[in-house]
Amino acid sequence: MTPDAGRPLRADAQRNRDKILAAAVRVFTDEGLDAHFERIAREAGVGTGTLYRNFPTREALIEAAYRNEVARLCDAVPGLLATMPPPEALRAWTRRFIDYATAKLGMANALRAVVDAGTNPYADSHKMIQAALSSLMDANTAAGTIRSDISPTDMFAALAGIALTSAKPEQREQAERLLDLTLDGLKPAHSRALSPEDLA
């Protein structure tokens, strides 16, 4: 039985599981589908037995690693909103979205193998990310820091477009610029910087 199907994990077991999932993303990104479990275990600082107890198959590990990336992205929203003004929280989260997209791109071949095996690791990801983005945009709309005529669906499409064109690690500077342009376009007209024409 996998941990997902049983009772909640002990704190130390949960830490090991989290380390395995983080290491799996790095190793599958570096080595693709042929990544060795032994290297993943070594990167995570656990024994191979611990890895196999948590994830008995390669497909189970790949799917869990991807789902964990989605959860980390979405679960960050309450903390960002609790510690930052809404515009800063939205900006910080868009950077996390690109981190997630970069990890997803790196794991593309591994994830494709999971899909080919008959599992859909993406089943809930779109809904979860949309909900997280909606929370951030609602907070900004309430604060008057973004336009009210831009929907979360529109914003998600813009972020997805940036991810499709600029999610490789070497494209990070371009991704940052595109994110800033997109976020600037969300601002109410009165809060944008004045142009020379406005002052004429």
Buried (B, 14 or more C-beta within 10 A) or exposed (E): EEBEEEEEBEEEBEEBBBBBBBBBBBBBBEBBBEBEBEBBBBBBEBEEEBBEBBBEEBBBBBBBBBBBBBBBBBEBBEEBBEEBEBBEBBBBBBEBBBBBBBBBBBBEBBBEBBEEEEBEBBEEBEEBBBEBBBBBBBBBBEEEBBBEEBEBEEBBEBBBEBBEEBBEEEBBEEBBEBBEEBBEEBBEEEEEEEEEEEEE
